């Protein structure tokens, strides 16, 4: 995403300095250009999720929490609220790229309402499919999100015996 923005800003810098309404129009055009470049690289679902992420934020008093450092250097945190062995709320935070944000957003939506066992069975491939694909150089983002979910699922609330994960 930063690559697209950098290219668009460099092109904009080559034009004259604009003020007032011209500036607003130029910013709107720049935003459209960045969006079009993103859509040329990512699926529409990925772009939708990273521009409008769901469940992004901290969760106080989470029943499950996981933090994973990905192979690319991105970090993701995931928070889960559980009730009777089901995920009733999921949230995430990341310092990652647009694809990482999209993966965290989609994955939290996918697992809400699922049992811990069902959520633990979600694969990076299923997440990628739900996003209508990821570029090959961003496939690791789905792995990071799923690994973070599994780390959060491994944390058990004290005294909650209703949660069992498969040992596959």
C-alpha positions in Angstrom: 0.0 0.0 0.0 2.8 2.4 0.8 4.3 1.8 -2.6 1.1 2.9 -4.3 0.8 6.0 -2.1 4.5 6.9 -2.7 4.1 6.7 -6.5 1.0 8.7 -6.4 2.6 11.4 -4.2 5.6 11.6 -6.4 3.4 12.2 -9.4 1.5 14.8 -7.5 4.7 16.5 -6.4 5.6 17.0 -10.1 2.5 19.1 -10.6 2.1 22.7 -9.4 1.2 23.6 -5.8 -2.5 23.8 -5.4 -4.6 25.7 -2.9 -8.3 25.9 -1.8 -10.7 24.0 -4.0 -7.9 22.9 -6.4 -6.2 21.3 -3.4 -9.4 19.4 -2.4 -10.0 18.3 -5.9 -6.3 17.2 -6.3 -6.6 15.2 -3.0 -9.8 13.5 -4.2 -8.1 12.6 -7.5 -5.0 11.3 -5.6 -7.3 9.1 -3.3 -9.0 7.7 -6.4 -5.7 7.0 -8.0 -4.4 5.1 -5.0 -7.6 3.1 -4.8 -7.4 2.2 -8.4 -3.8 1.1 -8.0 -4.7 -1.0 -5.0 -7.6 -2.6 -6.9 -5.2 -3.5 -9.7 -3.1 -5.5 -7.2 -5.5 -6.8 -4.6 -9.0 -8.2 -4.8 -11.9 -5.9 -4.1 -12.6 -7.7 -0.8 -9.0 -7.2 0.4 -9.2 -3.5 -0.4 -12.6 -3.2 1.3 -11.3 -4.9 4.4 -8.2 -2.8 4.7 -9.9 0.5 4.0 -12.8 -0.4 6.4 -11.6 -3.0 8.8 -14.0 -4.7 11.1 -13.2 -5.6 14.8 -10.0 -3.5 14.8 -9.1 -2.5 18.3 -8.2 -3.6 21.8 -10.5 -5.7 23.9 -10.4 -5.2 27.7 -10.8 -8.4 29.8 -10.4 -10.8 26.8 -10.8 -14.5 27.5 -8.1 -15.3 25.0 -5.2 -13.3 23.8 -2.5 -14.0 21.3 0.4 -12.0 19.9 2.5 -13.2 17.0 5.4 -11.7 15.0 5.2 -12.7 11.4 7.9 -13.7 9.0 7.8 -10.2 7.4 8.1 -8.3 10.7 4.4 -7.5 11.0 2.9 -8.1 14.5 -0.7 -9.1 15.1 -2.6 -9.3 18.4 -6.0 -11.0 18.7 -8.5 -10.8 21.5 -11.4 -13.3 22.0 -14.4 -13.1 24.3 -15.8 -16.6 24.9 -19.1 -17.8 26.3 -19.8 -21.5 26.7 -17.0 -22.5 24.4 -18.1 -20.2 21.6 -16.4 -17.1 20.4 -18.9 -14.2 20.9 -16.5 -11.4 20.0 -13.1 -11.2 18.3 -10.9 -8.2 17.8 -7.4 -7.6 16.5 -4.6 -5.0 16.3 -1.7 -5.0 13.9 1.2 -2.8 12.8 1.1 -4.5 9.5 0.4 -3.7 5.9 -3.0 -3.5 4.2 -3.1 -7.2 3.5 -2.4 -8.0 7.1 -5.2 -5.6 8.2 -7.6 -7.3 5.7 -6.7 -10.8 7.0 -7.3 -9.8 10.7 -10.6 -8.1 9.8 -11.9 -11.0 7.7 -10.7 -13.7 10.2 -12.4 -12.1 13.2 -15.6 -12.0 11.2 -15.2 -15.6 10.2 -14.8 -16.9 13.7 -17.4 -15.0 15.6 -20.2 -17.4 16.6 -18.0 -20.5 16.0 -16.9 -22.9 18.7 -13.3 -22.9 19.8 -12.8 -26.2 18.0 -14.3 -24.8 14.7 -12.3 -21.7 14.9 -9.1 -23.6 15.5 -9.7 -25.6 12.3 -9.8 -22.4 10.1 -6.8 -22.5 7.7 -4.8 -19.8 6.0 -6.2 -21.1 2.7 -9.8 -20.7 3.8 -9.0 -17.1 4.9 -7.4 -16.4 1.6 -10.4 -17.8 -0.2 -12.7 -15.6 1.9 -10.8 -12.6 0.7 -11.0 -13.7 -2.9 -7.3 -14.3 -3.0 -4.1 -12.6 -1.9 -1.0 -11.8 -4.1 1.6 -14.5 -3.6 3.9 -12.1 -1.9 1.2 -11.5 0.8 0.2 -15.1 1.4 2.1 -14.9 4.7 -0.4 -12.4 6.0 -3.1 -15.1 6.2 -0.7 -17.3 8.0 0.1 -14.6 10.5 -3.6 -14.0 11.2 -4.4 -17.7 11.6 -1.3 -18.3 13.8 -2.4 -15.3 16.0 -5.9 -16.7 16.3 -4.5 -20.1 17.4 -2.3 -18.4 19.9 -5.3 -16.6 21.4 -7.3 -19.9 21.4 -4.5 -21.6 23.4 -5.0 -19.3 26.3 -7.7 -20.7 28.5 -9.8 -18.7 30.9 -9.2 -20.0 34.5 -11.7 -22.7 35.4 -13.4 -22.8 32.0 -13.5 -26.5 31.3 -16.0 -26.2 28.4 -13.2 -25.3 25.9 -11.5 -28.1 24.2 -9.3 -27.7 21.1 -8.6 -30.6 18.8 -5.0 -31.9 18.9 -4.7 -32.3 15.1 
